[in-house]
Amino acid sequence: MTEKVSPLAPRLYPELPVLEGVKLASIEAGIKYQGRKDLCLIVFDKPAEIAGVFTKSKCPSAPVDWCRKHLSKGKAKAIVINSGNANAFTGQKGVESTEQTAKAAGEVLNCSEKSIFLASTGVIGEPLDTSSFGEKLRMANAVVKSDGWHEAAQAIMTTDTYPKLASRKFEVDGKTYHINGIAKGSGMIAPDMATMLSFIVTDLAIDNKILQELLSRYTKTTFNAITVDGDTSTSDTVLLMSAGGGRKISSTKDDKLKAFKNALQDVMHELSMLLVRDGEGATKQVCIEVTGAKSKGSARKIAKSIANSPLVKTAIAGEDANWGRIVMAVGKAGEPAERDLLTISFGDVTVARNGERVPNYSEEEASKVMQADEIDISIDIGLGKGHARVWTCDLTKEYVAINGDYRS
Amino acid sequence: MTEKVSPLAPRLYPELPVLEGVKLASIEAGIKYQGRKDLCLIVFDKPAEIAGVFTKSKCPSAPVDWCRKHLSKGKAKAIVINSGNANAFTGQKGVESTEQTAKAAGEVLNCSEKSIFLASTGVIGEPLDTSSFGEKLRMANAVVKSDGWHEAAQAIMTTDTYPKLASRKFEVDGKTYHINGIAKGSGMIAPDMATMLSFIVTDLAIDNKILQELLSRYTKTTFNAITVDGDTSTSDTVLLMSAGGGRKISSTKDDKLKAFKNALQDVMHELSMLLVRDGEGATKQVCIEVTGAKSKGSARKIAKSIANSPLVKTAIAGEDANWGRIVMAVGKAGEPAERDLLTISFGDVTVARNGERVPNYSEEEASKVMQADEIDISIDIGLGKGHARVWTCDLTKEYVAINGDYRS
């Protein structure tokens, strides 16, 4: 584990506002780490509406299975999150750990275990000992508070070098509402979710079906449009909750949703960028924008092929405007592309047009673009109208160092 | 470019036998490198039978287009190979470069330009200046020799740290025949071919259709079953030639082919392993063997998912028997897999069975396996009979160093 903080870490952290009916506690449970908080409890005064999206891994963790199983009811009394152990590939023991945790939380909070949602992150394959979770959750429930967001964001970290928080205010019928979100994730981040956990809560009253529709829709262009290393975690989980009282919005066409939709997209985008900027070993935030592809899906595939290419990512680390490797990555995506129609730009410097280097392009100006810590690379395929954006970071020696010495 | 030789380099190089009717020359053409040979000519006294397999990139290099166009005739008088410039993404100029080179070689050798095959490797996107190739090829043709194999293997190198050669003898009807092969490639190597060039010649007379069938078949389990970084080159080319005189074997069922088939597979496997062992920054050769998958194709996809995972590869670099990351990579392959049926072994140490860590497995013994420079990782999916093997290397800081400073 590294002690260094990402050079792309935010200079200031937002202070998340109190949301009525939502309390949080973070405590030291000693799961793996010593001397830091690693167990987080988010409790809703009244059961919240809940929606979720999860990893596409064929070998999901036990908590992911648990959440999927109980999501259909759409109600959550509490979320229990631990770091240090993913409770993944833990067989029957893993299933029992989730049951034990949910049961313990249900007893502490006097509710059905089915309204307890779980997430675990950390080492894969080690059994998670939950025998003391009853006691730990009792301790946590005794110290819940409304302003526990920053601590919670810290408690769910693994190889993250900084906590990730985002918040937006919005107005509906002259009244101010909020969305608070926290996230974790640094390695094993790929477009089909990531070792990524995120918990987002609003105080606007919205039905869980609407939450689910919007969460699924916006995940495509936010959490699923980022990649650090192309590796997909067993444990990816994003939960969206509404703790708002009163009449629930129950149609996606309700005008009252307008401001919420924008705010939700903003929060999800901001958390996604915080994840990319904390990519293991990252020194650059990179946006790959593909236009002119045959379709949106084709554009996404090409953008991901570029964003996941080790040769492209190492070139970016070396501040090298190496468009030859971009061509390679376009070619290997397997999507319709014609060499002699491609146009490639770094920032506002177009280096190749119609399949050839632009004769008079300035290498100096391209170099300047590469020296910044935010780099936009755009590729026009010249075939259609498909458009997509994917965000990633560079691949550095530090990535290898962090991951060559993780488990031990 | 690194000066270091791979720690996995062979201690001895095979001396390739003379093949009747085959001559080679390697000269300094000053294409990019100074003070080393970078242009190689392989000439056949009589037109050889030829077969080829090429990159699946949608943006192939101009020489790949040229070879594809002229392969249907199945006859080659000569092969011209240059290193230092890939002549890829060079637009109309690239097409003209290939025409110019083939024409120049045709004039020097007094044959049709259509019987000249071409391969280029090196930087992508820079125009290849072939204006002096006529003179250079004349010089080369003046110094062709039968024992030029080692020099040729050196002339086609780019970031390779050692030349790659393999040879086999075999007998047909009491007479001894040979297969000689050379290859280059180090980065941008992926299962669907690689920045990989290979040229293989036999002195047994075989029709080009048979050569093509066998080359395509064996490529699947050799050159297309290796990966260094998952990146697919624009330029991958493997050419198989028969320079043998006399009656040509023209049926794959001909008994005379038996010994040839084995020898060809051996040469292709050996060259593939030489490529993996020279993977940029490699310190370990790794074989990923997947059994029990739903189908052969499914087994291949899972094996590649593991072999291309940066997290798996960095763990191997760190000599960490991190089977959690193997599970992750199985899960992200998207192929049928059930967590609770997986069995994972490092060498002969089984660390996980039926989706759980083997309680009494010896971490010490697993560590010992990881310290070797050849590591076998086997995964049984437990669902069917699909089997596949893929070879790769580890991902080290050296890979990042080599590729963060290549073009400049």
Interface residues (C-beta under 8 A of the other chain):
Chain A: T55 K56 S57 K58 C59 P60 A86 A88 F89 T90 G91 Q92 K93 V123 I124 G125 E126 P127 G187 M188 A190 D192 D229 G230 D231 T232 S233 T234 N308 S309 P310 L311 T314 A315 A317 G318 D320 N322 W323 G324 R325 V327 M328 A329 V330 G331 K332 A333 G334 E335 P336 A337 E338 R339 D340 L342 A352 N354 G355 E356 R357 L395 T396 K397 Y399 V400 A401 N403 G404 D405 Y406 R407 S408
Chain B: T55 K56 S57 K58 C59 P60 A86 A88 F89 T90 G91 Q92 K93 V123 I124 G125 E126 P127 G187 M188 A190 D192 D229 G230 D231 T232 S233 T234 N308 S309 P310 L311 T314 A315 A317 G318 D320 N322 W323 G324 R325 V327 M328 A329 V330 G331 K332 A333 G334 E335 P336 A337 E338 R339 D340 L342 A352 N354 G355 E356 R357 L395 T396 K397 Y399 V400 A401 N403 G404 D405 Y406 R407 S408
